């Protein structure tokens, strides 16, 4: 392969071959030919003078596309659809005269875009389900592992590692629901002609409007769609693109949030993403283990979110029945949003399947903050022993402030518990303290919530998509 021209990093580094194929020239232009066959077959079935011999000839040349010839035609004609009509006609001389009969360019262009997005959404769904499965396994394994929870990235009450993973999983489940909604409602453009009125087909069928309507139904069925858009200009509404890419943007938000959380945990040495035996973390600092896969998830996700916004601008900018300022934009935005989503989801699966948690480090962080978190329980214990709640509260406040000074200004250990043990007002023994500090008393229902969530919400989804589980999630670089 020549290295003297730019190559798209989404293909060279990140996206799977499966997703790359969906947006490849082979997939695109063979789909054009399938659509031309569906059109010709349907027109024949509705009485137009098209022979089975012509259709058979077209079928014999779905995949043998002469790209060099098509490029030469396009250079002369400045029109990609006409170039491929001529190329297909050269391969099918008997059918040349009926290829694209009555249609406009968007018949193949827009319908193929919808077909590509349908296949790409299915690929995304497979990866999304596998990400959910990986997180479910992770949550089940770590449902009882206590860890310090954070609000405002400040220490709060403990949770468990599994419960935290359920938060990420729930986001992806919501994304899956949105994906299925948009996937189920995708419709072909159909064959409504240059301004969406079907006038050219009405002429072909001698003014018989029922045949024009039936033509679209037949094409939709042949391409495995339930229906075509009820009305259109020359193109389908570009809001469809925005809806579909918003699904990708939603998934990207969830991926970014999860990967960013893992980056924070990696900083605290509570989590490591997979790290290869010879992997280099830094060209300068040999000891580094940077969370580069999670960083890449965030990087790609940011690109996806912003590309989704781009489709909204395109939908808003369409003029009347059609304008062409969408074309170059969509050739880039639609494939690249899917390629980036494919790459990011693959990384998510890879990181969760191969990541490692460090319970001992989590225990250390819990112990550092437990004196502050335990004060409410200590207060209740002391009140039961006959103490005055208000006086004890004030004593805790003063001891806590003194302990904070020791930690923050002096760099010392948190000695709040020693202070409370030494204060006779609390009637506190070390045995009492050990019972109060049992971390299981601080995680609430986190283990039970994890079990319930996995059983009632995640497992039914994984059972539904059992046939899509088990995809490989290897990273290229």
C-alpha positions in Angstrom: 0.0 0.0 0.0 1.3 3.4 -0.9 2.2 5.6 2.1 2.6 8.9 0.2 -1.1 9.9 0.6 -3.4 10.4 3.6 -5.2 7.4 5.0 -8.2 7.7 7.3 -7.1 6.7 10.8 -10.6 5.4 11.5 -9.9 2.6 9.0 -6.2 2.2 9.5 -6.3 2.2 13.3 -9.7 1.9 14.9 -12.8 0.5 13.1 -13.4 -3.2 12.4 -13.4 -4.7 9.0 -17.1 -5.5 9.4 -18.0 -1.8 9.7 -15.5 -0.8 7.1 -17.1 -3.2 4.7 -20.6 -1.7 5.2 -19.3 1.6 3.9 -17.0 0.2 1.3 -17.4 0.8 -2.5 -18.2 -2.9 -2.9 -21.2 -2.8 -0.5 -22.4 0.6 -1.8 -22.3 -0.1 -5.5 -23.4 -3.7 -5.4 -26.4 -2.3 -3.4 -27.0 0.2 -6.2 -27.2 -2.7 -8.6 -29.6 -4.7 -6.3 -31.8 -1.6 -6.2 -31.8 -1.3 -10.0 -32.8 -5.0 -10.2 -35.6 -4.5 -7.6 -36.8 -1.6 -9.7 -36.7 -3.5 -13.0 -38.3 -6.6 -11.5 -41.1 -4.6 -10.0 -41.7 -2.6 -13.2 -41.9 -5.9 -15.1 -44.4 -7.4 -12.6 -46.5 -4.3 -13.1 -46.6 -4.7 -16.8 -43.7 -2.7 -18.3 -41.9 -4.4 -21.3 -38.9 -5.7 -19.4 -37.8 -9.3 -20.0 -36.6 -11.9 -17.6 -33.5 -12.3 -19.7 -32.6 -8.6 -19.0 -33.1 -9.1 -15.3 -31.1 -12.4 -15.3 -28.3 -10.5 -17.0 -28.4 -7.8 -14.4 -28.2 -10.4 -11.6 -25.1 -12.0 -13.1 -23.2 -8.7 -12.7 -24.1 -7.5 -9.2 -20.5 -7.8 -7.8 -18.2 -7.6 -10.8 -17.9 -3.8 -10.8 -15.3 -2.2 -13.1 -14.2 0.7 -10.9 -11.7 1.9 -13.5 -14.4 2.3 -16.1 -16.7 3.9 -13.6 -14.0 6.4 -12.7 -13.4 7.2 -16.4 -17.1 7.8 -17.0 -17.4 10.0 -13.9 -14.4 12.1 -15.0 -16.2 12.8 -18.3 -19.8 13.0 -17.0 -19.2 14.6 -13.6 -22.0 12.5 -12.2 -21.4 9.4 -10.1 -24.8 7.7 -10.7 -24.7 8.2 -14.4 -21.1 6.8 -14.4 -22.3 3.6 -12.7 -25.4 3.3 -14.9 -23.1 3.4 -18.0 -20.7 0.9 -16.4 -23.5 -1.5 -15.4 -25.0 -1.1 -18.9 -21.6 -2.0 -20.5 -21.6 -5.2 -18.4 -25.3 -5.9 -19.3 -25.8 -4.9 -22.9 -29.2 -6.5 -23.2 -30.5 -4.6 -20.1 -28.8 -1.3 -20.8 -31.9 0.4 -21.9 -34.0 -0.4 -18.9 -31.5 0.2 -16.1 -32.7 3.1 -13.8 -35.9 3.4 -15.8 -38.0 6.3 -14.4 -35.7 6.9 -11.4 -33.6 9.8 -10.2 -30.2 9.5 -8.7 -31.5 9.6 -5.1 -33.3 6.3 -5.9 -30.0 4.5 -5.6 -28.1 7.0 -3.4 -30.6 7.6 -0.7 -32.0 4.1 -0.5 -28.4 2.8 -0.2 -27.7 5.2 2.6 -30.7 3.9 4.5 -29.6 0.3 3.9 -26.0 1.1 5.0 -27.3 2.7 8.1 -29.5 -0.2 8.9 -26.6 -2.7 8.6 -24.3 -0.3 10.5 -26.9 0.0 13.3 -27.1 -3.7 13.5 -23.3 -3.9 13.9 -23.4 -1.2 16.6 -26.2 -3.1 18.3 -24.0 -6.3 18.4 -21.1 -4.4 19.9 -23.4 -2.6 22.4 -24.9 -5.8 23.6 -21.4 -7.3 24.1 -20.3 -4.2 26.0 -23.4 -4.6 28.3 -22.5 -8.3 28.7 -18.9 -7.5 29.6 -20.1 -4.9 32.2 -22.6 -7.4 33.6 -19.9 -10.0 34.2 -17.7 -7.2 35.7 -20.6 -6.1 38.0 -21.4 -9.7 39.1 -17.7 -10.4 39.9 -17.3 -7.2 41.9 -20.8 -6.8 43.5 -19.5 -7.2 47.0 -16.2 -5.3 46.6 -16.5 -2.1 48.7 -15.0 1.1 47.3 -15.2 4.7 48.2 -17.9 6.6 46.2 -17.5 10.2 45.2 -19.8 13.2 44.7 -18.1 16.3 43.2 -15.1 13.9 43.1 -15.0 14.4 46.8 -15.2 11.4 49.1 -18.8 10.4 49.9 -20.3 7.2 51.3 -19.0 3.8 50.2 -20.5 1.8 47.4 -19.4 -1.4 45.7 -17.4 -1.8 42.4 -20.3 -3.8 41.0 -22.9 -1.2 41.8 -20.8 1.5 40.1 -20.6 -0.7 37.0 -24.4 -0.9 37.0 -24.5 2.9 36.5 -22.5 2.5 33.3 -24.5 -0.5 32.2 -27.9 1.3 32.7 -26.7 4.1 30.4 -25.9 1.6 27.7 -29.3 -0.2 28.2 -31.0 3.1 27.6 -28.9 3.6 24.5 -29.9 0.2 23.2 -33.6 1.1 23.6 -33.1 4.2 21.5 -31.1 2.3 18.9 -33.9 -0.3 18.5 -36.5 2.5 18.2 -34.6 4.1 15.3 -33.7 0.8 13.7 -37.3 -0.4 13.7 -38.6 2.8 12.1 -36.1 3.1 9.3 -37.9 3.3 5.9 -36.6 3.4 2.4 -36.9 6.6 0.4 -38.7 4.5 -2.3 -39.0 5.7 -5.9 -40.8 9.0 -5.9 -38.8 10.7 -8.7 -37.2 14.1 -9.0 -39.4 16.1 -6.7 -41.2 13.3 -4.8 -44.4 13.4 -6.9 -43.9 10.1 -8.8 -44.6 11.9 -12.0 -42.1 10.0 -14.1 -43.5 6.6 -13.0 -47.0 7.8 -13.5 -46.0 8.5 -17.1 -44.5 5.1 -17.4 -47.6 3.4 -16.2 -49.9 5.4 -18.5 -51.4 7.4 -15.7 -52.2 4.5 -13.4 -51.5 5.8 -9.9 -52.2 2.6 -8.2 -49.3 1.0 -10.0 -47.0 3.8 -8.9 -48.0 3.1 -5.3 -47.6 -0.6 -5.8 -44.2 -0.1 -7.3 -42.8 1.3 -4.0 -44.3 -1.5 -2.0 -42.7 -4.1 -4.2 -39.3 -2.5 -4.0 -39.5 -2.2 -0.2 -40.4 -5.9 0.1 -37.6 -6.9 -2.2 -35.1 -4.9 -0.1 -36.5 -6.3 3.1 -38.2 -3.1 4.4 -41.7 -2.8 5.8 -42.4 0.5 4.0 -41.1 3.6 2.2 -41.3 7.2 3.4 -44.9 8.3 2.9 -43.8 11.6 1.3 -40.5 13.1 0.2 -38.9 15.7 -2.0 -36.2 14.3 -4.1 -34.5 13.0 -1.0 -35.7 11.5 2.2 -35.8 14.0 5.1 -32.3 14.6 6.4 -33.8 14.5 9.9 -33.5 10.7 9.6 -29.8 11.1 9.5 -29.9 13.3 12.6 -32.1 10.8 14.4 -29.7 7.9 13.6 -26.6 9.8 14.5 -28.1 11.1 17.7 -28.3 7.4 18.7 -24.6 7.2 18.1 -24.1 10.4 20.0 -26.0 9.0 22.9 -23.8 5.9 23.0 -20.8 8.1 22.8 -21.9 10.1 25.8 -22.2 6.9 27.8 -18.9 5.6 26.6 -17.2 8.9 27.4 -18.6 9.0 30.9 -17.6 5.4 31.7 -14.1 5.8 30.2 -13.5 9.0 32.0 -14.6 7.4 35.3 -12.0 4.6 34.7 -9.3 7.2 34.0 -10.0 8.8 37.4 -9.9 5.4 39.0 -6.6 4.6 37.2 -5.2 7.8 38.6 -6.1 6.6 42.1 -4.5 3.2 41.3 -7.9 1.4 41.8 -8.2 0.2 38.2 -5.9 -0.7 35.3 -7.0 -1.2 31.8 -5.3 -4.1 29.9 -1.6 -3.5 29.5 0.5 -5.6 27.1 3.7 -7.3 28.2 5.8 -5.0 26.0 3.5 -1.9 25.9 5.2 1.4 26.4 3.3 4.0 28.5 5.6 6.9 27.8 8.5 7.6 25.5 10.2 9.6 28.3 8.9 8.1 31.5 9.4 4.3 31.4 7.4 3.7 34.5 4.1 5.1 33.2 1.0 3.1 32.6 -1.3 5.6 31.0 -5.0 4.7 30.5 -4.5 5.1 26.7 -7.5 2.9 25.7 -9.9 4.8 27.8 -8.4 8.1 26.6 -9.0 6.9 23.1 -12.6 6.1 23.9 -13.1 9.6 25.2 -11.4 11.0 22.1 -13.5 9.1 19.6 -16.6 9.7 21.6 -16.1 13.5 21.5 -15.8 13.2 17.7 -19.0 11.2 17.5 -21.0 13.7 19.6 -19.9 16.6 17.4 -20.6 14.7 14.2 -24.1 14.0 15.4 -24.6 17.8 15.8 -23.4 18.2 12.2 -26.3 16.2 10.9 -28.7 18.6 12.6 -27.2 21.5 10.7 -27.6 19.6 7.4 -31.2 18.7 8.1 -32.0 22.4 8.8 -30.2 23.7 5.7 -32.2 21.7 3.1 -33.9 23.9 0.5 -37.5 23.1 -0.6 -37.5 19.7 -2.4 -33.7 19.3 -2.5 -30.3 20.9 -2.5 -26.9 19.4 -3.0 -25.0 21.0 -0.1 -25.7 17.9 1.9 -23.9 15.5 -0.4 -20.2 16.0 0.3 -20.9 16.5 4.0 -22.9 13.2 4.3 -20.3 11.2 2.4 -18.0 12.0 5.3 -20.3 12.4 8.4 -22.4 9.2 8.1 -19.6 6.6 7.6 -17.2 8.3 10.0 -19.6 8.5 12.8 -20.3 4.8 12.5 -16.6 3.9 12.1 -15.7 5.9 15.2 -18.6 4.3 17.2 -17.4 0.8 16.1 -13.9 1.6 17.2 -14.9 3.1 20.6 -17.3 0.3 21.5 -14.6 -2.3 20.6 -12.3 -0.6 23.0 -15.0 -0.5 25.8 -15.4 -4.3 25.5 -11.7 -4.8 25.5 -11.1 -2.6 28.5 -13.9 -4.1 30.6 -13.1 -7.7 29.7 -9.4 -7.3 30.4 -9.3 -4.6 33.1 -8.2 -5.2 36.7 -9.4 -3.8 40.0 -7.3 -3.4 43.1 -9.4 -4.0 46.2 -6.5 -3.4 48.6 -6.0 0.1 47.2 -9.7 0.7 47.6 -9.5 -0.5 51.2 -6.7 1.9 51.8 -8.7 4.8 50.5 -11.8 3.7 52.5 -9.7 3.6 55.7 -8.4 7.1 55.0 -11.9 8.5 54.8 -13.7 6.1 57.2 -13.1 8.2 60.3 -15.1 11.0 58.9 -17.9 8.8 57.4 -18.2 6.8 60.7 -18.9 9.9 62.8 -22.7 9.6 62.4 -22.7 6.0 63.6 -20.3 6.8 66.4 -22.7 9.7 67.4 -25.6 7.3 67.5 -23.6 4.8 69.6 -22.6 7.4 72.1 -26.2 8.7 72.5 -27.3 5.1 73.2 -24.7 5.1 76.0 -26.5 8.1 77.5 -24.7 11.0 75.9 -26.3 14.3 74.9 -26.7 14.4 71.1 -26.0 18.2 70.7 -22.9 18.2 72.9 -21.5 15.1 71.2 -22.1 16.6 67.8 -20.1 19.7 68.7 -17.3 17.6 70.1 -17.2 15.6 66.8 -17.1 18.8 64.9 -14.1 20.1 66.8 -12.2 16.8 66.7 -12.9 16.5 63.0 -11.5 20.0 62.3 -8.4 19.3 64.3 -7.9 16.0 62.4 -8.4 17.8 59.1 -5.6 20.3 60.0 -3.3 17.4 60.8 -4.0 15.8 57.4 -4.1 18.8 55.2 -1.6 21.2 56.8 0.8 18.8 58.4 0.6 15.9 56.0 -0.1 13.5 58.8 -2.5 10.6 59.2 -6.1 11.1 60.0 -6.3 10.7 63.8 -10.0 11.5 64.3 -10.8 8.0 65.7 -8.0 8.2 68.2 -9.3 11.5 69.3 -12.8 10.1 69.8 -11.5 7.1 71.6 -9.6 9.3 74.0 -12.7 11.5 74.7 -14.6 10.0 77.6 -17.8 11.7 76.5 -18.2 9.0 73.8 -17.8 5.9 76.0 -16.1 4.2 73.1 -13.9 1.1 73.2 -11.8 -0.3 70.4 -14.2 -3.3 70.2 -17.1 -0.8 69.8 -15.2 1.0 67.1 -14.4 -2.2 65.2 -18.1 -2.9 65.0 -19.0 0.6 64.0 -16.4 0.6 61.2 -17.6 -2.5 59.5 -17.6 -1.3 55.9 -20.6 -3.6 55.1 -22.7 -1.2 57.2 -21.8 1.7 54.9 -22.5 0.3 51.5 -26.3 0.2 52.0 -28.1 -2.0 49.5 -25.4 -1.8 46.8 -24.8 -5.6 46.6 -28.5 -6.3 46.5 -29.2 -3.5 44.0 -26.5 -5.0 41.7 -28.0 -8.5 41.9 -31.6 -7.2 41.3 -30.5 -4.9 38.4 -28.5 -7.7 36.7 -31.3 -10.2 37.1 -34.3 -8.1 36.2 -33.0 -5.7 33.7 -29.7 -6.9 32.1 -30.2 -10.7 31.8 -33.4 -10.5 29.9 -31.7 -8.2 27.3 -28.7 -10.6 27.1 -31.1 -13.5 26.6 -32.8 -11.7 23.8 -29.6 -11.0 22.0 -27.8 -14.3 22.9 -27.0 -15.0 19.3 -25.0 -11.7 19.0 -22.7 -12.3 22.1 -19.1 -13.4 22.0 -17.6 -10.9 19.5 -13.8 -10.4 19.4 -12.7 -7.1 20.8 -9.0 -6.8 19.8 -7.4 -3.5 19.4 -5.1 -2.7 16.5 -2.8 -0.3 18.3 
